[in-house]
Amino acid sequence: MNGLAEQLNRKNVDVALNTAGPAARGANGRVKPGHALIDGKIVSIKNWTYDLRYTEDRKTVYLPVGGKTSDAEARRQQFELKSSVKAQAKEAGIQVVEPAESKTLKATAAAYIDNAVKRGASEAAEQARLVCNEFLRLMKATKVDQVTQDDIFAYHEWLRKNQCGDRTVSNKHMRLTSWLRFAGIDPKQIPPRPRYEEKLPDMYSSAQTSALLAAADPYMRMCILLALKCGLRDQKLRHVEFRDIAWETKTLRVRAKPQWNFTVKTWEQREVPVPNDLLKALQEWQRERPGKTLILGTKNQRPNTKLLRALKYVARRGKLNCDRCAPCLERKECEVYTLHRFRRTYITTLLPGRIDLRTVQAYAGHKDIASTMRYLTPQTASEAQDAINAIEW
C-alpha cells in the first residue's frame, strides 16, 4: 500500500525510542522470536519487545505491540488489513469510521502516573501509583470500558477490610476517579465520593511527644523535632537539607528539590521560623555530619522513605502502643503514631499561641485559609467566660 512500510521492530524498554532493526524471519516466513535483522545479518537480541513500524505523512511511526511474537504478528496482519480496506474505501469515495480501540487499565494507569511525574507532582504520583496498583490487583477485567460501578464498590469494601478509615476510602476513591476520567470513562458511570464524618484534627499530647523523644535514637529525635516544631510533611522531611536553613534569620525554607523530583505541594516556597533550641540542635547535628546535604538522609545520602516505619518502631520500643487498634494487634504498628500527626500538633499549637490565622496559614503552606481554620478549636467554658467578662459593653 502507498505510504505504508510496517515491519516488526524491537523497542528497547530501557532506552526510549531505541530500536534494533526489523524482526528477522525464518525460512517459513515467520518471525524468529528474539532475533533482529541488522545489516543483513540475523542477530540475537535480549529483553526485546515489538513495535509496528509504518510511515504516515512522511513520518516513521512506532506502535508498541508487546513482547509476545504471536500477538505482534497478529496485530501486524490486522493493521495491514485495516490499512488495505481504508485505502480501497478511499478510492471508492467511501468514508470508513473505526470504533475507538478499547484501552487497557494497565496502560492508562502507567500513562496517568507518568503524567503526574512529568507535572512534577511527586506526591500525587506516589498516591496514584498506590491506588492504581491496588485496583489493578482486584480487577479481573483488563479493559477500561469493562470497569463497572460494582468494581469500584468492591474496591471500597476491600479498603475497609484492610483497616482503611472512611476518610481514607473517600480520598482513594477520588484518586481512582481521577485516573478513570483520565482513561476516558464517562464520569456519570463513576459512583459519587463516599461520605465520611469530618473529625476534629487529632494531635499529640505533651506526654506523648515527651515519651516518643525519650524512646527515640538521635536520628529519630531529630526527625520528630523537625516535624513537631516546623510542621513539615513526610515528603519534606525526606528532602530537607542543611542549606534550607538560614542561620542568621532562624528560618527554614520549604522549596522544591528537582534533583529528587520533589515539588512543594502548593508550588510556592515558604519560610517557617525555627525555635532556638531546635536551631542549636541542628547546628550540632550538622557538625557531626560534615559534607552531608540531607538532614535526614540515609547512609548513602538518599531521601529516607521509611521514616514512618521508623516512628512506629520508636513507639513500639517505648511501649507506647495502644494495643487496641487493628494494626497494633496484627503487626504491632500502632495507628496512633504518624508523622502527619506532628504537623497537626504544630498547627493546632500555633493558633492559640498569639500567632494570627493568616501567618499560621503561610507557615503551614495551606492554599486556602479554610484548611487552616479546621485546626481552630472552640474556647473552653472558663476561657470564654473570661473573654466575655473583659468586654466593655
NORGIPE-V363601 format. One record per helix or strand. SS is the DSSP state (helix for helix, strand for strand). FROM is the first residue (numbers start at 0). TO is the last residue. Records with the same first field share a line. If there is no record, write none. Layout:
SS: FROM-TO + FROM-TO
This chain:
strand: 6-10 + 18-24 + 30-37 + 40-43 + 49-55 + 58-65 + 103-103 + 142-142 + 240-240 + 244-245 + 250-253 + 256-256 + 261-261 + 269-272 + 293-293
helix: 68-90 + 104-117 + 121-137 + 143-145 + 148-160 + 165-181 + 186-188 + 205-214 + 217-229 + 233-238 + 241-243 + 257-259 + 275-286 + 306-316 + 325-330 + 338-350 + 356-363 + 368-372 + 380-388
